[in-house]
Amino acid sequence: RARQARKELEKRKEAMAEPGMLDETFAAPNNVETVSRGSVGSPETYFGYFRNKNLGVAVSQTDDVVTFEEPTTVKANQLYLVGTWKITGEYAEAVSDDATIIYRYSADKVFLVMDADEKKILRVFQDDTILPQSIAGEHVQNGKAEIENEQLYRLIDNETAGAHTMKLEVEAGIRAYAFTFG
């Protein structure tokens, strides 16, 4: 695709008689995440009620503060919240310090867009075990991630894709926006 785009831009330059060479670096981004197509079995999942299609618990669409119980069964690709959360159109914000996110996913990499007004801690578990450093994403150290700035946090980086149950213990004040998988 990049080669095709480069050819089309060169043709455009020639047709418009624009001077200069085309910058070859425009199609070579840094820090690119590779994804094995076909290995990701979990969809992008939103926490806010505007776009959430995979919430495993029912909420109204009025920015309610709701306390959720831990599910007895965790279905694949369903988002479960435990503890007290404020659910808005764009995000879910942990209100209690016992807030937890549970998600059964199929992929090798897990990312989550989050933020907080001040530095907060998120504890990461996979299959009922604190996440070992060998499969921790770049933002996780010793099973914990420090959350503050709004960004995409890289949480889990398994060697191969597979089905796993992730549990995130969330401090009050953390806002979760969307999961993506790779």
N, C-alpha and C positions, 0 to 999 in steps of 0.2 A: 504493500500500500504506500509506504513512504517513497519508494522508487517511482511509482506511478504519479504520486503527487508532485515529486520533484520534476518529472518530465513535463507535466502539465504546466507548472510554473515557468519552466524554461521556455516552453512554447509561447506562453503569455508574454514573457519579457521580449522575445523576438518579435512577436506580432505588434507589440506596442513600442518597439525600438527603445526599450529602457536600457540605459547603460549599466555596466557592472555585472558581477557574478552573483549567482544565487548562493546564499549562506548554507553550506551543507550541514551545519550543526542543528538546524531547526528541527529536524526529524530524529534527532538522537538525544532524547531526554535522559536525565540522570535519575538514579534511584528507582528504576522501573521494577515493578512487582511482576513476577512471572506467575502465570496461572496455567495449570494443566487442564485444558478444556475437557469436559466430560467427567472430571474428578470431583467437581463441586456439585453437591446435591442439595444445598441449602440456599434459599433465596435471600436477597437483601431484605432485612426486616427492620421496620420502623417502630419506635416506641410511642410516638404521639398518635392521637386518635385520628388525625387527618388522613394518614396514609397507612395505618397499621391494618394489615389483612391477616396477620399471624399471631394475634394476641390470644393466649390460651385462657385468659380470664376476661370477664365482661366489665366494661366501664362505660359511663355515660360520656357525652361530649360537652361537658360544662366545667372543665378544669377542676374536677373533684379531687379531694384527698381521700384515698381509699386504703383500707388495710386488707391485704390478701393473705390467705392461708397457703401453706406449701401443698402442692398437688400430690395426690397419691399415685398418679400415673403421669409420666412425662412423654408426650407424643413428639415425634420428629417434627422439626421445623415449626414448633409452636413456642411463642415467647411467654414465659411464666414469671410473674413478679411475686415476691413474698415480702411481707412486712408492710410498712406504710409508705405510700407513694402519692405524689401529686401528678396526675396525668393531664397534660395539656395537648393542644393540637400538634405541637412540634416535638415534644420530648416527655420523658417521665423523670421526675426528680425524687430521689430518695428523701423521705421525711424522717424515717427512723433509722437508728444505727444498726438495726437487725435486718435492714433491707437486703434482699437477695434477688439476683436474676438467674433463672434456670433456662437452658436452651439445649435441646438435643439436635446436633448438627451433623452434616456429612461434608467434610472438606479437610484440607490439611492446614489452612491458615484461617485465623479469626481476627477480625478488626472491629473496633467499636468507636464511633464518634461520641465523645463525651466532653464535659467541662464542669467546672465548679468555680465559685467566687473566690475560694482560697484553697490551698493545697489539701487534698483529701486522699485517703488510701482505699484501694480496691484490691481485694484478695481473690486470686484466680485458682480455681480447682478444675480438674478434668477427670471424669470418671471416679469421683469421690476422693481424689488425692490432690493435695496441694501441687500446683504445676511445677514439675522439675525444670531446672534451668536449661537442660538439654533441649527442651521443646518450647521454651519461653520466647515470646515475641520480643522485639527490641525495647519495648516500654515496661517489661516485667523483670524484676530482680527478686529472687528468693520468694517467688509466688505472689509478689505485690507490685502494684503499679501506682505511681503518684499521679493523681489527676488534678489538673488546674486549668490550663489553657484549652480552649476549644480546638480539638484536632482529632485526627484519626489515630487511635491508639492501636498498636500492633500487639495483640495479646498472646496468641498461640501460633506456633509454627511447627506443626508435626512434620515428621519426615515424609510421610505418605498420607494420602487422603483416607478417611475412614469415618465411621459413625462414632461419635463421642457425646457424652453429656457434660456440658460446661456449667459450672456454678460460680457466680461472681458475688462475693460478699461486699456490699457497697456502703460506704459511710454516708450519713445524712448530708445533703447538699450537692451530691454528684447528680448531674443531669445526663441521661443517656438518650441519644438521638436515633442511631441506626447501626445495626450489625451489617457487615459485609463479610464475604467468605471468599477464599482463594484456594 
